[in-house]
Amino acid sequence: MDSTQNIDDLIADFSFLDDWEDRYMHVIELGKSLAPLSGAERNTGTKVKGCVSQVWLVQDISDEKPPIITYRGDSDAHIVKGLVAIVLTIFSGRTAQEITDINAGEILAKLGLEEHLTPQRSNGLHAMIARIKQDAAALL
């Protein structure tokens, strides 16, 4: 399945959820699907700065040309772990150029999440996106 399909599926799933409570629970469920990171992977180099909750993103770069960047992530907070899962759905498994070209704000608007997030969670979400885009830009 290609990455665009994953984003379309994510948007479709959220479009069926009418109220914020259902969306909130869905975000938490998405987070439960993430494989946990090892203790060694939870370090200062993988920790995302700008998140109130602890968030770690681990980047794996393939040997392909152009390389495919895959991310794994984790958080110590349930809702934030779900936001990590959403960010990974949007960005993981793509080339650096594809990552830099993605308009994450547009996708998040379609999910209807941002207006319901606290300012701290919204800042953390944007910090995750900025980190991934910086990683990608460094590879270009």
N, C-alpha and C positions, 0 to 999 in steps of 0.2 A: 504494500500500500504506500502511495507516495505521501509526502509531508502535507501537500495541499489538501488531500483527502482528510488527513487527521484534523486539520484546522476546520474544515467544513463540517466534519462530524461533531467536533467540539461545539461549534456554533449551533448546529442543529439540536444537539442535546440540550443546550441552554435555552433555546427558543421554545422548547416544550414545557419549561419550568416557569410558571406564571408568577409566583411570588418569591420574594427575596429569601424567605426561610428555606424553600425547596432548593434554590440555587446555592445557598450557604451549605446545606447538607451535601449537595452534589460536589461542591468544591472539597469538602472534607473527605468524601468518598474517593475522589481522584487522588488525593494525597495518600490515602491508604494503599493505593496501587504501586507507589514508588518502592523500589528495593532500597533497604537501608544502606547507608554508606558505612564503611568500616571506621573504627576509631582513628586509624591512621589517616583516613581521607578527610576527617573532620579536623582541619588544621587552619592556621592563620592564612595560608596561601589560598585555600579554597573557600574561606569564609567571605561572604558578601558584606562589604561595608555599606552602611546606610540603612540596614534593617534593624528594627528594634528587637525582633525575635532573631535567634541564631539561624542563619541560612548558609548552607555550603553548596557550591557548584563545582563538580569535577568535570573537566574537559578531556575528551579522548579524540585524537586526530588520526584519521586513517592515512594509509600510505598512497591512496588514490591521487590522481591528478585531475582536477583540483581536489584537495583533501575534503573529506566529509567530517564535519565536527559533530560529535555526539556528546550530549551532556547527561550527567546523572546528578541528582540533587537531593537534599534532605533539609528538614527544619525541625526545631524542637517544639513548634506550635502547630496544632492540627490544621487550622485554616490556612496558615502560611505554607504548610507542606502542600496543601491543595493548590495554592497559587504557584508554587514551584512546579507542580505537575502541569499546570496550564502553560507556564512559560516554556517548559521542556517540550510540550506538544507543539508549540508555535515555532521554536528555534532548533531543536535537536534533530540531527540527521540531515543537515544541509551543508552547503559550501559556505565559505566565509562571505562570498559575494551575495548569496541568497539571504544570509542573515542580515547583512548591512542594508539590503534592499527592503526588508520586511517592515511594513508600517504596523507596529504592534499596537499603537493607539487605536487604529481603525478596527483591528480584531477585538481588542478589549471592549471597545464601544459596542460592537455587535453582541458580545457576551453579556453586556449590561451589568458588569460587576462594579466598575469604578465608583459609580455614584453611591454605592452602599458600603464601600470600604472606609475604615477610619483613615484619617490623614497619615498616621504612622504606617498602616498596612499599604496604603497607596504609594507612599514614599519607598517602602521596602520593595514593592513590586517593580517600581521604576528603577530602583538600584539593581535588581536582578537583571532587568532588560539592558540597562546601561553596561553592566559588567559583560554580558554576553556579546553585545555589539562592540565593545572595546576589544574583547578577545578576538573577534572576527576581523576587525579593522587591523589589528596587529599582524594578522596572517596575510593581509593583502599587499 
